[in-house]
C-alpha cells in the first residue's frame, strides 16, 4: 500500500491537521500506614494553617445563638430532644465477661457517681446537637483515701474558644496566641461533635466542619431569619393598618380650624392622620381597613415553625396534636421517627463518653484500657414496679430463677436483716400472719400481727376482702373460688400438678373494668359453652403468638386480671394478662376433664 503522506507526516489527500500535546505528569499519592491521603494539607497547601468554625449562623450574626434560644419553637424543640436523651440513665457494662471486667465496670460506675450534677453534664454535652460541637473540661482531682483520680466537676466551655490544626489537634485560643492557639493537654476536654461535614476543593476553608460539625442552628438560621423579618413586617402592618385611620374634616378656607383639628387628632395614639376640607362644618371620623395581610403573615410563620420542628424532631406531632383522629399517627411518629432520632443521639453520646472520659479514667489510674467498660443508656420505661413484680412471680411460678435481690432492686423494699421481725403468711388471708422474731427485735413480745402498732387498723378490712369459701372440689368451672394453692388433676392420665400463689377471685366489676365488658362477656360465654378460645398474645419477650386454649378461670392478683387456661399442645395450665388478649374468637368444642382440688 502506498504511503499517503508527503514526507512531512501529514496526510496529503484530505489532510487532517492534529496537534498532539505531551501527557501531563502523574504522581502517585503517597501513602503511610495509619495516615490519611486526602488530609487537609492536600486542599489547603501553604495558605491556611488552622481550621476555624464555619458556622453559618455565627458568621451572619455573632449573637445568633442567643437570639434563636429566645424563640419558643426552637427552644422547646431543642430542649425536648436533649432532655429525652439526657434523662436516660448511664450504665457501664463489662467489656470482658470476667471478674476483672466486672470490677472495672464497678470502678467506672463509682467514679461517675462522684461527678457533680451528671444529668446537667449530659445536657451540656448534647449542646452539640444545635451548635455542632460541645467541649467539656474535666477537672481531675486525687482521692487521698483510695489513691485514685476522679472528676468531681465537668464544666462546659464555649466552642468559639477553640480551633483545630490541620492535623486535627485541638488548640485553645489565648491572649498570647489568638490566631493559632495553644495545643491542649490530653485527657482534659471532652469533644462531642454532631454531623461533621468535609469541605470540597473549591471551598477549602469549610474543612473546619469536619471537626466542628454542623449543628441544627446552622440549618435553622435561614428559617429563623425569615420568621424574624416577617414578624417585623407584621408589626409594621399592625401599626399602620390594624388601627383605624383618623379622618378630620374642617371648613373651607379655615386654616385655624384645620390646625386645631390636626393637633387634636395627633394626640390620639399615633400621628397618621388625613385632613381635607368638607363644606362649612368640621368633624372627626375613624376609618378601619379590611385588608387580610396578617393572615398571610401568620401562614408564613406557621409554615416556618413547622419546618423548624420537623428539622429538629423529625415530625411536628411531638409538640402539636394535629388534626382530629391523628392520635394513632402521632403515637407512631413518636415511637418510630422520634425514637430513631433519640436512639442515634444516645448512641453518639455513649460513643463519646466511652472513647473519652471512660478511657481517660483508666489511663489516669494506671488501669488497662482494654478493660475500660462499654457505656450504654437505659431507655426510660414508664412501668409500674408492681407490674414488674407480677411478672417476676409469674416467671417464678414457671420455674424461671428469680432472686429476692432482684425483687428488692425493683421495689426498693430491702430484705430483712438479722434481728428484725419477719411477717410470714401462714394462712389464705392477711388475718393469719405468723411473726418470727430475730435476736434483738423490738417486737419480741408480740404474738400476732395485730399486736404490732399500725397493722391492727388495716387487718380488719383485709379479712373481709380476702375471705375464702366454696366446696372442696369442682369440675371445670368459670368461677372457681379463691385458693391459696390448688391441685390440678388430669382424670385421663392421673397426673397431678400443684400451683401455689395467693389469689383473689376477680369480681365481675373488676373484670369488666380491667378487661372490658365485651371481651369478658365473650370469654365467659365461650367457657360455659365448653368452646376453646383463639387469640393473639405478646409475651414478656415481645413475641406475638397465636394460642388455642381451653378457658379455665379468671384470677385477680395485685391489681391485674389473669386468664388461666389449659393448653392442650403441651398439657399445661398457662396464665395470661387478660387485658392483652387480641383478636379473641371462639374455637372448637372440648370435653371437660379437669378436677380442681382446693388444698387445705
LUMGU-770795 format. One record per residue (C-alpha): residue in one letter; x, y, z. Coordinates in steps of 0.001 Angstrom, whole numbers, plus 524288, in hexadecimal, padded with zeros to 5 digits. Example, Ala and Ser with C-alpha at 12.3 -4.5 7.8 and 13.67 -1.06 7.14 Angstrom:
A8300C7EE6C81E78 S835667FBDC81BE4 
***
This chain:
X800008000080000 X8058380D277FC32 X80922816FF8065F X7FF00821CB8066C X807A582B5380D59 X8101083568806A8 X81BD18337B80F38 X8177F83D0981955 X80F7A83337820DB X802BE8398F81CB0 X7F8C48336C813CD X7F959838B3805E0 X7EB7483587801B9 X7E12E83B7280A89 X7EB9D84035813B4 X7E7D183FBA82219 X7EFC18488A82AD9 X7F1498444F838EF X7F93B849A384434 X7FDA483FB884E18 X800988452585B97 X80A0183E228646D X803668366F86F61 X802C383CF487CB7 X80B7F8379988725 X8044282EC1890AF X8092882C5989E52 X8041D821C58A71F X7FF2D826E18B40C X807B8823128BF36 X802998196B8C915 X806F8816E08D6F5 X8009080CBD8DF94 X7F74B8130B8E925 X7F6D88203A8E246 X7ED2D826728D8DF X7EFB18294D8CA97 X7E50C8339F8C8C8 X7E91883AFA8D500 X7E6D4849B78D5F9 X7F49F84CC08D139 X7F114847EE8C38A X7E651852168C315 X7EBF885D838CA8C X7FA2B85CFE8C6AC X80256867EF8CC96 X7F742871D98CD27 X7EFF386E608D98A X7F5BA8689B8E5DD X7E9ED8671D8EEC0 X7DBDE8626E8ED9C X7D19E86B718F340 X7C32C869988F586 X7BB4286C308E933 X7AE2586D928EFE5 X7A535874FB8E69C X79CC487AA38F17D X7A85F880218F909 X7AE7E885A18ECB2 X7A20488D0A8E9BB X79FA1891518F7B7 X7A90188EBC9031A X79D6488F3D90C6B X794F98862A90430 X794F087B2E90E40 X78FF4883E691924 X785418895A91075 X780F087C0C90B8D X78049876B691965 X775EA880FE91C4A X76D1C87BCC9118F X7634E872E691897 X761F98695690D47 X7709B8673890BC7 X7734C8673C91A67 X768B185D6791DE4 X76BED85425912AB X77A8B8543A9159E X7783D8523A9242C X76EA384737921A6 X778A2840249196C X783A98425A92331 X77C0783EB492F63 X776758326F928FF X7847382D649281B X78A2E8335F93477 X77F3482D9A93CC7 X7840081FE2939DA X78C87819BF9442B X79AD681748940F6 X79F8080947942EC X7AD338039494218 X7AD6B7F5A093D18 X7B9167EC6893E29 X7C0D77EBEC93191 X7C5E57DE7D9354F X7BD2D7D46493BC4 X7C6677D17C946EF X7C8267D58695518 X7D21A7DFB7950B5 X7C8837E533946B6 X7BD987E606950C3 X7C6B67EC8B95A80 X7CA9B7F67F9500D X7BC487F98C94D44 X7B9C27FB6495BD3 X7C58B8047C95CAB X7C07280CF49517F X7B2CB80D1E95774 X7B828811C996485 X7C05581C3B95DC3 X7B4B282145955FD X7ACC8821FF9629A X7B69B82C0296790 X7B3EA8354A95C3D X7AC4584110960D2 X79F14842AE959F6 X7A152837E894FDD X7947483A55948BB X7984F84879946A0 X7A549843BE9411E X79E0083B5293748 X79575846CD9332F X7A19B84F319314A X7A7E6844A4928ED X79B82843E6920C5 X79CCA8525E91DA0 X7A42A84D26911D3 X796EA849ED90BBD X793468583190974 X7A11585DD690944 X7A88D85335901FB X7B2E98517890C9C X7B3BC851BE91B4B X7BFA3851ED92410 X7BFC084DD69325C X7CB9C84FC393B04 X7CEAE8449694462 X7D4748496B95126 X7DC2083DBD9564C X7DE0583CC9964F9 X7E54C832BB96D42 X7DE0982AC297769 X7E789829B1982C8 X7DFFF81E7D98906 X7DF788156397D46 X7EB3E81B3697635 X7E37781CBF969A1 X7E06C827D596045 X7D26482C1895E29 X7CAD48377895840 X7C19983E1796193 X7BF73849449580F X7BD7F8488B94957 X7BB3985670944A6 X7B6A885B5393743 X7BF618642192F0B X7BA5886C209238C X7BE7D866E891658 X7C35F8741891162 X7CEF9872C791A99 X7D487867929129C X7DAD18657F9057B X7E092859A48FEA1 X7ED87857C88F7D9 X7EE69851888EA81 X7F1F3844D18F14F X7E55E845938F92B X7EBE98496390603 X7E3378510090F39 X7E8AA85E6891298 X7E3F08684191CA0 X7E3D28769E918E4 X7EAC687F19922DE X7EE7188D9092378 X7FC738896E9209F X7F8C0881EE91451 X7EB918865690F65 X7ED218810290187 X7F43A8740290255 X7F094870B89104D X7F7B7867E5919C3 X7F6E68591C91901 X7EF0A853EC92482 X7F434848FC92D33 X7EE4083B7792BB6 X7E2F383619933CE X7DD3884375936F6 X7D2EE847A692CFA X7C7AF83EB492931 X7C4B08423591B19 X7B76183DE391615 X7B3DD8414B90813 X7A77B8401590025 X7A64E83D738F18D X7B441840748ECE4 X7B56F844BC8DEAF X7C210845098D6C7 X7C50F850578CD88 X7C5F984F7A8BEDA X7D1C8854318B735 X7CB75861188B330 X7C82F864CB8C154 X7D3FB8604F8C921 X7D16C869508D493 X7C522861978D815 X7CD6A855BA8DB9B X7CB7D85A468E98E X7BE24853BB8E930 X7C53B846C38E982 X7C909849898F79C X7BEF28537C8FBF3 X7B36C84C838F5C7 X7A73C852FC8F05E X79CE88554E8FAC1 X78E6A857628F928 X78FE7865F98FBE6 X797E6866B78EF6C X78C778610F8E7A5 X781E18682E8EF45 X78783875D38EDCF X78166878FF8E079 X773F5874EC8E56B X775CC87CA18F1E1 X77A26888948EA09 X76E47887AD8E123 X7656E886978ECF5 X76BFC892618F33A X76A2D89A918E6F3 X75BF6896788E59A X7596B89A208F3C4 X75F7A8A7758F195 X757178A9B98E59D X74B628A4A98ED06 X74D4A8AE8E8F7DE X74E6A8B9658EDC2 X7421F8B4848E72A X73B058B4108F436 X73F628C1B98F7A3 X73B578C73E8EA88 X72F428BFA58E6AE X729AC8B8A58F272 X726CF8C58D8F95E X71CDA8CEBC8F348 X7212D8DA6E8EB69 X71C538E7208F1A0 X7150E8EFA88E7F7 X713848FE198EB41 X70B01907998E3BD X70B1A9165F8E50C X7040C921D58DE7C X708FD9272F8D1A2 X71389931948D27E X713D0930AD8E166 X7222992E5E8E454 X72045930598F2E2 X71634925668F38B X71F2491CAC8EB81 X72AAA91EA78F4C0 X7225291C70900E9 X71C3190FF98FB66 X7294D90A738F73E X72F5C90D4D9047B X723DD906AD90B1A X724FE8FA68902AA X733A58F935904B6 X731508F7C49131A X72A498EADA9107B X734008DF6791117 X73B688E15E9045B X73DD68EC5A8FAAA X738218E68A8EE3C X72D1D8EFB88EA95 X726718F4618DE40 X720FE902378DD10 X718B89086F8D27E X70E44913208D18F X6FFF090F088D1AB X6F64A91A3A8D03E X6F32E923708DB47 X6F3FC91A338E6FE X6FE77911908ECF6 X6FE7A903F98F2F8 X7072F8F8738F67F X705F58EAAD8F0FC X70D518DDD28F26D X70F568D5428E67B X7126D8C6BE8E8C0 X718C78BEEE8DDBB X714078B1658D9FE X721018AC238D4D8 X7250D89E078D7D2 X733D389F2B8D771 X734F889A188E556 X72F5788D128E0E0 X73A1D88BBC8D6E5 X7445D88EF28E139 X73EDE884EA8EABF X73EB187A768E02F X74D0C87D0F8DD96 X7506B87CB98EC13 X7491986FE88EDF3 X7503486A268E24F X75D6C86E5D8E7B8 X75A43869318F561 X7561985BE78F036 X7621485B478E76E X76B0585DED8F304 X76408853D18FB63 X76532849CA8F098 X773A384CBA8EF09 X7767584AEF8FD89 X76CDA8404490197 X76A638395F8F4B6 X75BDF83C738F5AA X7529B846D38FAC6 X74A3683D399026D X7534C83CE190E1C X74E5484A5491219 X741E484CB590A44 X736668436790B00 X732AD845BD8FCD4 X72581843028F6C4 X71AB983B4B8FD59 X71D0482CBF8FCC5 X72BB282E488FBAD X72E9282847908FC X732C781B1790384 X73B23821A48F926 X7415382A7D90365 X7446881ED690C10 X74AA5817DC90091 X752C8823E78FD83 X75797824A790B90 X75B3B8164690C09 X7613E815078FE8C X7663C822228F984 X7696D828F790643 X76D8781C2990C7F X777A0819F8901CB X77D02827B890389 X77E428262391248 X78496818CE91098 X78EBB81EDD90785 X7915D82A1391107 X792BD8205D91C30 X79C248179D914BC X7A4708234A910A7 X7A4F28282E91EAB X7A8FF81AC6923AF X7B37B819BA91923 X7B93F826BE91D51 X7B95F8234392BD4 X7BEE1815D0928F4 X7CA3881B20920F7 X7CD30826F692981 X7C98E8276A937E3 X7C8EC818B193A37 X7D5B0815F493341 X7DC638218F939D8 X7D7BB81CD794733 X7DF16810239455C X7EB1B816D093FBB X7EBB98206F94B11 X7EACB8157995506 X7F46F80C5E94E63 X7EA408022794AE7 X7EA627FA9E93E09 X7E1EA80183933F9 X7DE457F44B92E4C X7D5827F2AB93A3E X7CF3380026938EC X7C0967FD199393B X7B6AF7FFA292EB0 X7AD4480AF8930BA X79EC18098492EA1 X792938113A931EC X786A880A6E9373A X77A4780EB293053 X770538149F9398D X764F380B8A93C4C X7580F80FC294233 X754F3802A794850 X74ECF800D295595 X7583F7F98095EA3 X74CB97F15F96331 X74AB97ECA39554C X759047E8B495464 X757B87E13496130 X74BD27DA4F95B85 X7541C7D63E94FF1 X75EA77D14C9592F X754DB7C949960DF X74F1F7C3B095474 X75CB87C01D94F99 X75FC57B9FD95CD2 X753477B1E695BC0 X758367ACE394EAE X765677A906953FC X76D5F7B4E194FDB X777A07B84C95A36 X773D67C528960B8 X77B747C9ED96C90 X777347D1E89783E X781B07DBD7974C4 X77B3D7DE2C96793 X76E117E0A996DFD X7746A7E9E8977BE X77B357F13C96CB8 X76E5E7F3889659A X765C87F6E097140 X76FC07FD8B979FA X76B667F4D69854D X777B07EEE998AE8 X778247E12299092 X777597DFD999F46 X783FB7E0B29A6DE X787E37D77D9B1EF X780C17DB159BE64 X774D97E0F19B7A2 X766F67DBA99B8A7 X761E77D4349ACDB X753BA7D39B9A845 X751007C5D19A369 X7443E7C25E99C91 X73F047B6059A2F1 X7310A7B67399E23 X729127BA5C99240 X726BA7C858996FF X72DFE7D34199D79 X7270B7CFE49AA2A X72F967C3D09ABC8 X73D247C9679AD31 X747C87C3459B55D X7528A7CB709BB34 X760717C67E9BB7D X768F57CF019C431 X777907CFFD9C289 X781177D2639CD89 X77F897E03C9D27E X772917E2B89CBAD X76A707ED759D22F X75E1C7E5319D02F X7629B7D9059D73B X756B97D95D9E01C X74CEE7DA249D4E1 X746577CD519D191 X73D967D1D99C675 X73E5D7DBFA9BBBD X733317E35F9C212 X73BFF7E5FF9CDC6 X745157EE529C579 X7411D7FCBA9C52D X73BC3801159B802 X737B37F3949B33E X72BBF7F11E9BBAC X724137FC269B517 X726467F6FE9A753 X7245F7E8719A9DF X715D77E8AE9AC90 X7127A7ED8399EFB X71BDA7E3D6998B9 X7155A7D84999F86 X708417DB9099976 X70E0F7DDE598C0A X715D87D14A98B70 X70C4E7C7A899166 X70C047B9E098BBF X700387B18698939 X6FB8C7A70D98010 X6FAF57983397F2A X706F978FD097FA6 X7060B78AE0971BB X7018A79069964B6 X7009778B93956FF X705377957B94CDD X6FE3E7A1F39507A X7001E7B00794C8C X6FE457B52495A67 X707067AC9E962C2 X708557B2CE9704A X714A67B8C6975B3 X71F6B7AFDB97A88 X72D047B0E698012 X731B87A4D8978E9 X72ACF79BA796FB6 X72D0378DDC96AC4 X729BB78B7295C9A X7273177D47958F9 X72579777AE94B5E X71AAD76D6494C19 X720267663794032 X72E957658994395 X72D8D766C29523E X738467711395228 X7377377AC095D72 X73DDA7882A95D49 X73E5F791FE96853 X73D6E7A0A496675 X73FF27A9CC971AC X73CD77B82A9730C X734007C14B97A92 X728D57C529971DA X71BDA7CBFA97317 X7109D7C8C396A24 X70E187D3F3960D9 X700947D98B96225 X6F8557DC979564C X6FAB67EB0E9587B X709797E90295928 X709AA7E10594CBC X701627EA8294506 X709777F613949A4 X716917EFAB9468B X7130D7E79C93AAB X706DC7EE0393537 X6F8A87E9F1934E7 X6F8FC7E4889270E X705187DC1D928B9 X701B37D6FB9363D X6F3F37D346931EA X6F9217CC79925C2 X7030B7C44592D44 X6F91A7C0979379A X6EF777BC4692D31 X6F9B47B3D99267F X6FD857ADC193397 X6EF867AA01936EA X6EDCC7A44192950 X6FA3179C1B92B0F X700007A29B91F1C X70E627A58191D32 X7129A7B39891B92 X71C267B82C9113A X723C07C4CA91316 X730BA7CB8B910B0 X739787CE9C91C3D X7467B7D5AD91DA1 X74EDD7CFAB92855 X7594E7D5F4930CF X7639C7D3F992652 X75BAC7DBC491C83 X758027CFA6914A8 X74A3A7CF6990F3B X744397C1D690E1D X736D87BC4690B92 X7311E7B38D91610 X725E47A9D091598 X722E77A697923C0 X717E27A1BF92C68 X713427ACB09357C X7148C7A974943C5 X712197B54594C91 X715377C35B94F7A X71E777C6DA95A87 X720FC7D4199607B X72E6E7D6D896637 X734077E3EF96A3F X72B317EBCF96198 X72C9A7E33695585 X722E37D9BD94FB7 X728917CCDD94ACE X7220D7C2FB94209 X725B07B5029459A X724047AB5893A92 X7280279D8B93714 X7308B79C3A92B06 X72E4178EBD924FB X73AF078FBD91D21 X7440078E1B928C4 X739E878A0693314 X73C8E7959893C02 X7347F7A02C94254 X738FF7ADA593E01 X736117BB3394334 X734137C70F93A83 X7322A7D57593D6F X723E57D615939AB X724717E422934D2 X72EF87E06A92ACF X726867D67992376 X724997DAAF91553 X71B8B7D5DE90A8A X7141A7CCB191389 X70AE37C31490CF5 X704DB7B5F090FD2 X70A6E7A8D190BD8 X7061A79ABE90BF0 X6FFB6793B091740 X7077878C7E92197 X703B77824C92BC9 X705B0786DC939DA X70F2177DAD9409F X7159C785AA94B49 X712C2784A1959BB X7179078F7A962A3 X719B578C37970EB X71B2C7977397A5E X7269E7945898329 X723E8794D4991AC 
***
